[in-house]
Amino acid sequence: MWPCITICRPLLLKLRSRYAFSKDTRQTLVSPSKLIFRPSASCTGVGKKWTRPTGYDTGLKTYNSLTKQKEPLILAQEGIATWYSCGPTVYDHAHLGHACSYVRFDIIQRVLSRVFGINVIHVMVITDIDDKIIRRALEKSVSPTVLARMYEEEFKNDMLALKVLPPAVYLRVTENIPQIVAFIEGIIRNEHAYATKQGDVYFDIGSIGDRYGKLMGAGDATGEPGDREKRDSRDFALWKASKPQEPSWESPWGKGRPGWHIECSTIASSVFGSQLDIHSGGIDLAFPHHENEIAQCEAYHQSGQWGNYFLHSGHLHLKGSAEKMSKSLNNYITIKDFLESYSANEFRMFCLLTKYRSAIDYSDASLNEARSSLATITAFTHDAQAYMRGQLQCQAVEEGALWERLAETKANVVRALADDFDTPRVVNAIMSLVYHGNRHLQPITKPDRSPRSPAVFGAFLAYIREVFEVLGVDLLDRKEAHSVDSSGTLENVVEQLARFRSDVRAFALSVQDTPPGEPAHASPSPCSEKLPLLKACDTLRKDLASMGVHIRDRGPNSTWEISQKRPAGQDKK
């Protein structure tokens, strides 16, 4: 047994503000002057230690911000991942910094569900009341509710345009006020928060000792503005007393509204309880937002580890700037403006080319790299299909080597995804597969009657489409094609036009017959009368290319494809 220590009341109160007493420790108070003191986790210096969860080992590894290293991803239930993410504060247009984070985590969730068979239960909060919303509403002379609903709807439309799968449910802060009030009451009841005379409620950081600072370290913490009744400058608001011209709700402490951090702790707990598998957000939210979420939840649930894995995406920077893209810095590009020049597929490929937790530079060059990668895949798809149709004549294909390459690529892709969702390695593996496929698709002018191997190229195309569909890139552009012409009439017209041009071109390329008794030419060529036909065929090909119809001549044969027409000025990007 640990020795009894006699402590006077002032010293007891000082210790209580410094150390995290558990409920059992508090119950050892024999009298106001005596207690039996047992070291808690926070007193022994292990308050920030991450405990490996018990449950279902997925076989994957992911970088955990709680440990600053890759950890085995272990879920509480087999085949199910509970996932909470911080949604937008809806007071303005969403920008590419937001898009980058949401697209990256959308990719991870797709991989978990579609590659590894894990059912991701994703919940996202919409912050529809806070200081920024109130200020903007006053500037625009509208109610905060109207302003928030307007930008919330715009955000959801932006996510749909970027092909981000919606969460299982969106939850608004203003629709969870009773739950938030009850959650704050629970934290006060557990002696980790206090109310002031003005009607504010603050979290008592001193009450949890060195348990604070799991993500960033307590030494990095700086206080947020507050009144003089705060016990510690680092204490943060759970409830803010009502001010003139602000929305407010009833509470045991008077009229007011929630603080920023409490909303996420309450809503995540209301859905998932006292244990959460994965929490995600931008790295800028790690402190203080996620740090304070952890403190609140562990204080409320009286648990040592509420969230098992914290995943953070890197910042999006404008090329040449060390600053992140941000509304407050006024250096952002809205999602809507971006999609006028680039496609959702191109932006997603842009995200795939870097690791989700790495900072990423936004520039014309980086977007063009993404566009070029997609164009290379599209060109290979077109050539492989032409070969399968017999329209592209090539030398004999090393079929066995290609089947081996495909099997190797499949294994490499799964390994890369299981290693912290390493999408750059995945893209590299696919581009290598395309490169080896292209090596075998070099056209020849005269058929040499070599055996053909169309099946292996069909397998290549099916796999490449499958991988990118999992990652959210639609190589078939089905949505765009459907909007252009769902009946397929355009394709039929182009097919007939291309066939007519091919016939004319074949006639123009036919060589002049050599009259009897005259020597044959060493290099037969079309007669001069047919040259205008060839010129007309070339002119038609160039004109159609400017309209998004691309005809490629393969010796005597021709193939064609329709690409999505780019908006005016896009090629200048």
C-alpha positions as CSV (number, residue, x, y, z in Angstrom):
1,M,0.0,0.0,0.0
2,W,1.1,3.5,-0.8
3,P,1.8,5.6,2.4
4,C,-0.8,8.0,3.6
5,I,0.1,11.7,3.1
6,T,-1.5,14.3,5.3
7,I,-2.2,17.4,3.2
8,C,-3.8,20.7,4.1
9,R,-6.8,21.9,2.0
10,P,-4.8,24.7,0.1
11,L,-2.1,22.2,-0.9
12,L,-4.8,19.6,-1.9
13,L,-6.5,22.1,-4.2
14,K,-3.1,23.0,-5.7
15,L,-2.4,19.4,-6.4
16,R,-5.8,18.8,-7.8
17,S,-5.2,21.6,-10.3
18,R,-1.9,20.1,-11.2
19,Y,-2.5,16.4,-11.4
20,A,-5.2,14.3,-13.0
21,F,-7.0,12.5,-10.1
22,S,-9.1,9.6,-11.2
23,K,-12.6,9.1,-9.7
24,D,-11.2,6.4,-7.5
25,T,-8.4,8.7,-6.2
26,R,-10.9,11.4,-5.4
27,Q,-12.9,8.9,-3.4
28,T,-9.9,8.2,-1.1
29,L,-10.4,11.5,0.6
30,V,-10.9,10.5,4.2
31,S,-11.3,14.1,5.5
32,P,-10.6,17.6,4.3
33,S,-7.1,17.2,5.7
34,K,-6.2,13.6,4.7
35,L,-6.1,11.5,1.5
36,I,-4.5,8.3,0.3
37,F,-2.5,9.4,-2.7
38,R,-1.9,6.8,-5.5
39,P,0.1,7.8,-8.5
40,S,-2.0,8.0,-11.6
41,A,-0.8,7.7,-15.2
42,S,-0.4,11.5,-15.4
43,C,1.7,11.5,-12.2
44,T,4.0,8.8,-13.4
45,G,4.8,10.5,-16.7
46,V,3.0,8.0,-19.0
47,G,-0.1,10.1,-19.6
48,K,0.8,10.6,-23.3
49,K,1.7,7.0,-24.0
50,W,-0.3,5.4,-26.9
51,T,-1.7,2.1,-26.1
52,R,-2.0,-0.4,-29.0
53,P,-5.7,-1.2,-29.4
54,T,-7.1,-4.7,-29.0
55,G,-9.3,-6.0,-31.8
56,Y,-9.1,-6.8,-35.5
57,D,-5.6,-6.4,-37.1
58,T,-6.3,-5.2,-40.7
59,G,-2.7,-6.0,-41.8
60,L,-2.3,-2.4,-42.8
61,K,0.0,0.3,-41.4
62,T,-0.8,3.9,-41.1
63,Y,1.0,7.0,-39.8
64,N,-0.5,7.9,-36.4
65,S,-0.1,11.5,-35.3
66,L,-0.3,10.3,-31.7
67,T,2.9,8.4,-32.0
68,K,4.6,10.2,-34.9
69,Q,5.2,6.9,-36.7
70,K,3.5,4.1,-38.6
71,E,1.4,1.8,-36.5
72,P,-0.5,-1.4,-37.3
73,L,-4.2,-0.4,-38.0
74,I,-6.2,-2.3,-35.5
75,L,-10.0,-1.9,-35.4
76,A,-12.3,-2.5,-32.5
77,Q,-14.7,-4.6,-34.7
78,E,-13.7,-6.9,-37.6
79,G,-14.5,-5.3,-41.0
80,I,-15.7,-2.0,-39.5
81,A,-13.9,1.3,-39.1
82,T,-15.5,4.2,-37.1
83,W,-14.3,7.4,-38.6
84,Y,-14.9,11.0,-37.6
85,S,-13.8,14.0,-39.5
86,C,-14.0,17.8,-38.9
87,G,-16.2,19.3,-41.6
88,P,-16.1,22.9,-42.8
89,T,-17.0,26.1,-41.0
90,V,-19.6,27.3,-43.5
91,Y,-19.1,31.1,-43.8
92,D,-17.4,31.3,-47.2
93,H,-16.7,29.4,-50.4
94,A,-14.7,26.2,-50.0
95,H,-11.2,26.4,-51.6
96,L,-8.6,24.0,-52.9
97,G,-6.9,23.7,-49.5
98,H,-10.2,22.2,-48.2
99,A,-10.6,20.1,-51.4
100,C,-7.1,18.6,-51.1
101,S,-7.8,17.3,-47.6
102,Y,-11.2,16.0,-48.3
103,V,-10.1,14.3,-51.6
104,R,-7.1,12.7,-49.9
105,F,-9.2,11.2,-47.1
106,D,-11.8,10.1,-49.6
107,I,-9.1,8.1,-51.4
108,I,-8.1,6.4,-48.1
109,Q,-11.7,5.6,-47.3
110,R,-12.3,4.1,-50.8
111,V,-9.1,2.0,-50.4
112,L,-10.2,0.7,-47.1
113,S,-13.6,-0.3,-48.3
114,R,-12.9,-1.4,-51.9
115,V,-9.5,-3.0,-51.6
116,F,-9.5,-4.3,-48.0
117,G,-13.2,-4.9,-47.5
118,I,-13.6,-2.6,-44.5
119,N,-16.9,-0.9,-43.9
120,V,-16.1,2.7,-43.1
121,I,-18.7,4.5,-41.0
122,H,-17.9,8.1,-41.6
123,V,-19.5,11.0,-39.7
124,M,-18.8,14.6,-40.4
125,V,-19.8,17.7,-38.5
126,I,-20.8,21.0,-40.2
127,T,-19.9,24.0,-38.1
128,D,-22.8,26.3,-38.7
129,I,-22.3,28.6,-35.8
130,D,-19.1,30.4,-34.7
131,D,-17.5,33.8,-34.6
132,K,-16.6,33.9,-38.3
133,I,-20.2,33.0,-39.3
134,I,-21.6,35.6,-37.0
135,R,-19.3,38.3,-38.3
136,R,-19.9,37.4,-42.0
137,A,-23.7,37.4,-41.4
138,L,-23.5,40.9,-39.9
139,E,-21.5,42.1,-42.9
140,K,-24.1,40.7,-45.3
141,S,-27.1,41.7,-43.2
142,V,-28.5,38.1,-43.2
143,S,-29.1,35.7,-40.4
144,P,-26.3,33.3,-39.4
145,T,-28.6,30.4,-40.2
146,V,-29.3,31.6,-43.8
147,L,-25.6,32.3,-44.4
148,A,-24.5,28.9,-43.1
149,R,-27.2,27.0,-45.1
150,M,-26.1,28.7,-48.3
151,Y,-22.4,27.9,-47.9
152,E,-23.2,24.4,-46.6
153,E,-25.1,23.6,-49.8
154,E,-22.3,25.0,-51.9
155,F,-19.8,22.9,-50.0
156,K,-21.8,19.7,-50.6
157,N,-22.1,20.5,-54.3
158,D,-18.3,21.1,-54.5
159,M,-17.7,17.7,-52.9
160,L,-20.0,16.1,-55.5
161,A,-18.2,17.8,-58.3
162,L,-14.9,16.5,-57.0
163,K,-16.4,13.0,-56.7
164,V,-15.9,12.9,-52.9
165,L,-18.2,10.3,-51.4
166,P,-20.5,11.8,-48.8
167,P,-20.3,10.6,-45.2
168,A,-22.8,8.3,-43.7
169,V,-24.3,11.4,-42.2
170,Y,-23.7,15.2,-41.9
171,L,-24.4,16.6,-38.5
172,R,-24.9,20.3,-37.8
173,V,-23.8,21.9,-34.5
174,T,-27.0,23.9,-34.1
175,E,-29.0,20.7,-34.2
176,N,-27.0,19.2,-31.3
177,I,-27.1,22.0,-28.7
178,P,-28.9,19.8,-26.0
179,Q,-26.3,17.1,-26.4
180,I,-23.5,19.6,-26.2
181,V,-24.9,21.1,-23.0
182,A,-25.2,17.6,-21.5
183,F,-21.6,16.8,-22.5
184,I,-20.3,20.0,-20.8
185,E,-22.3,19.1,-17.7
186,G,-20.6,15.7,-17.7
187,I,-17.1,17.3,-17.9
188,I,-18.0,19.6,-15.0
189,R,-19.3,16.7,-13.0
190,N,-16.0,14.9,-13.5
191,E,-14.2,18.0,-12.2
192,H,-12.5,18.9,-15.4
193,A,-14.3,22.2,-16.2
194,Y,-15.6,25.2,-14.4
195,A,-18.1,28.0,-14.9
196,T,-17.4,31.7,-14.4
197,K,-19.7,34.4,-13.0
198,Q,-20.1,35.8,-16.5
199,G,-21.7,32.5,-17.7
200,D,-18.7,31.1,-19.6
201,V,-17.5,27.6,-19.1
202,Y,-13.8,26.7,-19.4
203,F,-12.0,23.4,-19.6
204,D,-9.6,23.0,-16.7
205,I,-6.3,21.9,-18.4
206,G,-4.6,21.7,-15.0
207,S,-7.0,19.0,-13.9
208,I,-5.6,16.5,-16.4
209,G,-1.9,17.2,-15.7
210,D,0.5,15.9,-18.3
211,R,-2.2,14.1,-20.2
212,Y,-2.6,17.4,-22.2
213,G,-0.5,17.6,-25.3
214,K,-0.8,14.2,-26.9
215,L,-0.5,15.5,-30.4
216,M,1.7,18.6,-30.1
217,G,3.1,18.5,-26.5
218,A,2.0,20.7,-23.7
219,G,5.0,22.9,-24.0
220,D,3.8,24.0,-27.4
221,A,0.4,25.1,-26.1
222,T,-0.6,28.7,-26.0
223,G,-3.7,30.1,-24.5
224,E,-6.7,31.5,-26.4
225,P,-8.2,34.8,-25.5
226,G,-10.5,34.8,-22.5
227,D,-11.6,36.6,-19.3
228,R,-9.6,37.0,-16.1
229,E,-11.5,34.3,-14.3
230,K,-9.6,31.6,-16.2
231,R,-7.5,29.4,-13.9
232,D,-4.9,28.8,-16.6
233,S,-4.2,30.8,-19.8
234,R,-4.4,27.6,-21.7
235,D,-7.9,26.8,-20.5
236,F,-10.3,27.0,-23.5
237,A,-14.0,27.8,-23.8
238,L,-16.7,25.0,-23.7
239,W,-19.6,27.5,-23.5
240,K,-19.6,31.2,-24.4
241,A,-21.9,33.6,-22.6
242,S,-24.4,35.4,-24.9
243,K,-23.4,38.7,-26.5
244,P,-25.6,41.3,-28.2
245,Q,-26.7,40.4,-31.7
246,E,-25.5,36.8,-31.4
247,P,-27.6,33.7,-31.6
248,S,-27.9,32.0,-28.2
249,W,-29.4,29.0,-26.5
250,E,-30.5,28.2,-22.9
251,S,-28.1,26.4,-20.6
252,P,-27.5,25.9,-16.8
253,W,-25.0,28.8,-17.0
254,G,-27.3,31.2,-18.8
255,K,-27.8,32.0,-22.5
256,G,-24.9,31.3,-24.8
257,R,-23.5,29.1,-27.5
258,P,-20.9,26.3,-27.8
259,G,-17.2,26.8,-28.0
260,W,-15.5,25.6,-31.1
261,H,-13.9,22.3,-29.9
262,I,-16.8,20.9,-27.8
263,E,-19.0,20.4,-30.9
264,C,-16.7,17.7,-32.3
265,S,-16.2,15.9,-29.1
266,T,-19.9,15.8,-28.4
267,I,-21.1,14.7,-31.9
268,A,-18.4,12.1,-32.3
269,S,-19.3,10.7,-28.8
270,S,-23.0,10.8,-29.5
271,V,-22.5,8.5,-32.6
272,F,-19.5,6.3,-31.6
273,G,-19.5,6.4,-27.8
274,S,-16.3,6.3,-25.8
275,Q,-14.1,4.8,-28.4
276,L,-13.2,5.9,-31.9
277,D,-11.0,4.1,-34.5
278,I,-10.0,7.0,-36.8
279,H,-10.1,10.8,-36.6
280,S,-9.0,12.8,-39.6
281,G,-8.4,16.4,-40.5
282,G,-5.9,18.9,-41.9
283,I,-2.6,19.2,-40.1
284,D,-3.6,22.8,-39.1
285,L,-6.3,21.3,-36.9
286,A,-4.0,19.1,-34.9
287,F,-3.5,22.0,-32.4
288,P,-5.5,23.3,-30.7
289,H,-8.6,21.7,-32.2
290,H,-7.9,18.0,-32.1
291,E,-5.8,18.3,-29.0
292,N,-8.7,19.9,-27.2
293,E,-11.1,17.3,-28.6
294,I,-9.0,14.6,-27.0
295,A,-8.8,16.3,-23.7
296,Q,-12.6,16.8,-23.6
297,C,-13.5,13.3,-24.6
298,E,-11.1,11.6,-22.2
299,A,-12.3,13.9,-19.4
300,Y,-15.9,13.1,-20.2
301,H,-15.5,9.4,-20.7
302,Q,-12.8,9.1,-18.0
303,S,-10.7,7.1,-20.4
304,G,-7.0,7.0,-21.1
305,Q,-7.4,6.8,-24.9
306,W,-10.4,8.0,-26.8
307,G,-9.2,8.1,-30.4
308,N,-6.9,5.3,-31.5
309,Y,-5.6,6.9,-34.7
310,F,-5.3,10.5,-35.8
311,L,-4.6,11.0,-39.5
312,H,-3.6,14.4,-40.7
313,S,-3.3,15.7,-44.3
314,G,-0.5,18.1,-45.3
315,H,-1.1,21.7,-46.3
316,L,-1.7,22.9,-49.8
317,H,0.8,25.7,-50.7
318,L,0.8,28.0,-53.6
319,K,4.1,27.3,-55.5
320,G,6.9,29.4,-54.1
321,S,5.0,30.3,-50.9
322,A,5.7,28.8,-47.4
323,E,2.1,29.7,-46.4
324,K,-0.8,27.3,-46.6
325,M,-3.7,28.2,-48.8
326,S,-6.2,29.9,-46.5
327,K,-9.2,32.2,-46.4
328,S,-7.6,34.3,-43.7
329,L,-4.5,34.9,-45.8
330,N,-6.7,35.7,-48.9
331,N,-4.5,33.5,-51.1
332,Y,-7.0,30.8,-52.0
333,I,-8.6,29.5,-55.2
334,T,-12.2,28.4,-54.9
335,I,-13.2,24.9,-56.0
336,K,-15.7,26.3,-58.4
337,D,-13.2,28.5,-60.1
338,F,-10.7,25.7,-60.3
339,L,-13.1,23.4,-62.0
340,E,-13.6,25.9,-64.8
341,S,-10.1,25.2,-65.9
342,Y,-9.3,21.6,-64.8
343,S,-11.4,18.5,-64.3
344,A,-12.1,16.5,-61.1
345,N,-10.0,13.7,-62.5
346,E,-7.0,15.9,-63.0
347,F,-7.3,17.3,-59.4
348,R,-7.6,13.8,-58.0
349,M,-4.5,12.7,-59.9
350,F,-2.8,15.8,-58.6
351,C,-3.5,14.6,-55.1
352,L,-2.5,11.0,-55.9
353,L,1.0,12.0,-56.9
354,T,1.9,12.9,-53.3
355,K,1.5,11.1,-50.0
356,Y,-1.7,12.3,-48.2
357,R,0.3,13.6,-45.2
358,S,2.8,15.5,-47.2
359,A,2.6,19.2,-48.0
360,I,1.7,19.8,-51.7
361,D,2.6,22.6,-54.0
362,Y,-0.1,24.0,-56.2
363,S,1.2,25.3,-59.6
364,D,0.5,25.1,-63.3
365,A,3.4,22.7,-63.6
366,S,2.1,20.3,-61.0
367,L,-1.4,20.3,-62.5
368,N,0.1,19.8,-65.9
369,E,2.0,16.8,-64.6
370,A,-1.3,15.3,-63.4
371,R,-2.9,16.1,-66.8
372,S,0.0,14.5,-68.6
373,S,-0.2,11.3,-66.6
374,L,-3.9,11.0,-67.4
375,A,-3.3,11.7,-71.1
376,T,-0.6,9.0,-71.2
377,I,-3.0,6.4,-69.8
378,T,-5.8,7.6,-72.1
379,A,-3.4,7.2,-75.1
380,F,-2.4,3.7,-74.1
381,T,-6.1,2.8,-73.6
382,H,-6.9,4.0,-77.1
383,D,-3.9,2.1,-78.7
384,A,-4.6,-1.1,-76.7
385,Q,-8.3,-1.0,-77.9
386,A,-7.2,-0.4,-81.5
387,Y,-4.8,-3.4,-81.2
388,M,-7.6,-5.6,-79.8
389,R,-9.9,-4.6,-82.7
390,G,-7.2,-5.5,-85.2
391,Q,-6.9,-1.9,-86.3
392,L,-3.3,-1.6,-85.0
393,Q,-0.7,-3.9,-86.6
394,C,2.3,-4.7,-84.4
395,Q,5.1,-7.2,-84.2
396,A,4.7,-10.3,-82.1
397,V,4.0,-9.5,-78.5
398,E,5.9,-11.1,-75.6
399,E,2.7,-12.3,-74.0
400,G,4.2,-14.3,-71.1
401,A,6.3,-11.3,-70.0
402,L,3.2,-9.0,-70.0
403,W,1.2,-11.4,-67.9
404,E,4.1,-11.6,-65.4
405,R,4.3,-7.8,-65.4
406,L,0.6,-7.5,-64.7
407,A,0.8,-10.0,-61.8
408,E,3.8,-8.1,-60.3
409,T,2.0,-4.8,-60.6
410,K,-1.1,-6.1,-58.8
411,A,1.1,-7.3,-55.9
412,N,3.0,-4.0,-55.8
413,V,-0.2,-1.9,-55.7
414,V,-1.7,-3.8,-52.7
415,R,1.6,-3.6,-50.8
416,A,1.8,0.2,-51.5
417,L,-1.8,0.7,-50.3
418,A,-1.2,-1.4,-47.2
419,D,1.8,0.8,-46.3
420,D,0.1,4.0,-45.2
421,F,-1.9,4.3,-48.4
422,D,1.1,5.2,-50.5
423,T,-0.6,6.4,-53.7
424,P,2.5,7.8,-55.4
425,R,3.9,4.2,-55.5
426,V,0.6,3.0,-56.9
427,V,0.6,5.6,-59.7
428,N,4.2,4.7,-60.4
429,A,3.4,1.0,-60.6
430,I,0.5,1.7,-63.0
431,M,2.6,4.1,-65.2
432,S,5.3,1.4,-65.4
433,L,2.7,-1.1,-66.5
434,V,1.5,1.4,-69.2
435,Y,5.1,1.9,-70.3
436,H,5.7,-1.8,-70.8
437,G,2.4,-2.2,-72.6
438,N,3.3,0.7,-75.0
439,R,6.6,-1.0,-75.8
440,H,4.7,-3.8,-77.4
441,L,2.3,-1.6,-79.3
442,Q,4.7,0.0,-81.8
443,P,2.9,0.1,-85.2
444,I,4.3,-1.5,-88.3
445,T,3.4,-0.4,-91.8
446,K,3.0,-3.9,-93.3
447,P,1.3,-6.8,-91.5
448,D,3.8,-9.6,-90.8
449,R,1.1,-12.2,-89.8
450,S,2.7,-12.5,-86.4
451,P,0.4,-14.2,-83.8
452,R,-1.7,-11.6,-81.9
453,S,-2.3,-11.4,-78.1
454,P,-5.4,-9.2,-77.5
455,A,-6.4,-10.9,-74.3
456,V,-3.4,-9.6,-72.2
457,F,-4.1,-6.0,-73.3
458,G,-7.7,-6.5,-72.3
459,A,-6.5,-7.6,-68.9
460,F,-4.2,-4.5,-68.7
461,L,-7.1,-2.2,-69.5
462,A,-9.5,-3.8,-67.1
463,Y,-7.0,-3.7,-64.2
464,I,-6.0,-0.1,-64.8
465,R,-9.6,1.0,-64.9
466,E,-10.4,-0.9,-61.7
467,V,-7.5,0.6,-59.8
468,F,-8.4,4.2,-60.8
469,E,-12.1,3.6,-60.2
470,V,-11.2,2.5,-56.6
471,L,-9.2,5.7,-56.2
472,G,-12.0,7.8,-57.6
473,V,-10.7,8.6,-61.1
474,D,-13.1,7.8,-63.8
475,L,-11.0,7.0,-66.9
476,L,-14.2,6.4,-68.9
477,D,-15.5,9.9,-68.1
478,R,-18.9,8.4,-68.0
479,K,-20.6,11.4,-66.4
480,E,-19.2,13.8,-69.0
481,A,-20.0,11.4,-71.9
482,H,-23.6,11.0,-70.6
483,S,-24.0,14.8,-70.5
484,V,-22.8,15.2,-74.0
485,D,-25.1,12.6,-75.6
486,S,-26.7,9.8,-73.7
487,S,-28.0,8.2,-76.9
488,G,-24.6,7.7,-78.5
489,T,-25.7,9.5,-81.6
490,L,-22.5,11.6,-81.6
491,E,-20.3,8.6,-81.5
492,N,-22.2,7.0,-84.4
493,V,-21.8,10.1,-86.5
494,V,-18.1,10.3,-85.8
495,E,-17.7,6.6,-86.6
496,Q,-19.3,7.1,-90.1
497,L,-17.3,10.2,-90.8
498,A,-14.0,8.5,-89.8
499,R,-14.8,5.5,-91.9
500,F,-15.6,7.7,-94.9
501,R,-12.3,9.6,-94.4
502,S,-10.4,6.3,-94.1
503,D,-11.8,5.0,-97.4
504,V,-10.9,8.3,-99.1
505,R,-7.4,8.2,-97.6
506,A,-6.9,4.5,-98.6
507,F,-7.8,5.4,-102.2
508,A,-5.5,8.4,-102.2
509,L,-2.6,6.3,-100.9
510,S,-3.1,3.6,-103.6
511,V,-0.1,3.6,-106.0
512,Q,-0.3,4.3,-109.7
513,D,-0.3,1.1,-111.8
514,T,2.8,0.6,-114.0
515,P,1.9,0.4,-117.7
516,P,2.9,-2.8,-119.5
517,G,6.5,-2.7,-120.8
518,E,7.6,0.2,-118.5
519,P,10.0,-0.4,-115.5
520,A,8.4,-0.4,-112.0
521,H,9.4,2.5,-109.7
522,A,11.7,1.6,-106.9
523,S,9.4,3.4,-104.3
524,P,5.8,3.5,-105.5
525,S,4.0,6.7,-104.5
526,P,0.5,8.0,-105.0
527,C,-0.2,9.8,-108.3
528,S,-0.2,13.6,-108.2
529,E,-3.9,13.8,-108.9
530,K,-4.7,12.1,-105.6
531,L,-2.5,14.4,-103.4
532,P,-5.3,16.9,-102.9
533,L,-7.4,14.1,-101.3
534,L,-4.6,13.4,-98.8
535,K,-4.3,17.0,-98.0
536,A,-8.1,17.2,-97.5
537,C,-7.9,14.2,-95.1
538,D,-5.2,15.8,-93.1
539,T,-7.1,19.1,-92.9
540,L,-10.2,17.3,-91.7
541,R,-8.2,15.5,-89.0
542,K,-6.8,18.7,-87.7
543,D,-10.2,20.5,-87.7
544,L,-11.8,17.6,-85.8
545,A,-9.0,17.6,-83.3
546,S,-9.8,21.2,-82.3
547,M,-13.4,20.0,-81.6
548,G,-12.2,17.1,-79.4
549,V,-12.4,14.4,-82.0
550,H,-8.9,12.8,-82.5
551,I,-8.2,10.6,-85.5
552,R,-5.0,8.7,-85.6
553,D,-3.7,7.1,-88.8
554,R,-2.1,3.7,-88.4
555,G,-0.6,2.9,-91.8
556,P,-3.6,2.2,-94.0
557,N,-6.0,2.1,-91.0
558,S,-7.3,4.8,-88.8
559,T,-8.7,5.0,-85.2
560,W,-10.6,7.8,-83.4
561,E,-11.6,8.9,-79.9
562,I,-13.6,11.8,-78.4
563,S,-12.1,13.7,-75.6
564,Q,-13.9,16.1,-73.3
565,K,-13.7,19.6,-74.8
566,R,-11.7,22.0,-72.6
567,P,-13.1,25.4,-71.7
568,A,-11.7,28.4,-73.6
569,G,-8.3,29.4,-72.2
570,Q,-7.7,26.2,-70.4
571,D,-4.7,25.2,-72.5
572,K,-3.0,28.4,-71.3
573,K,-2.9,27.1,-67.8
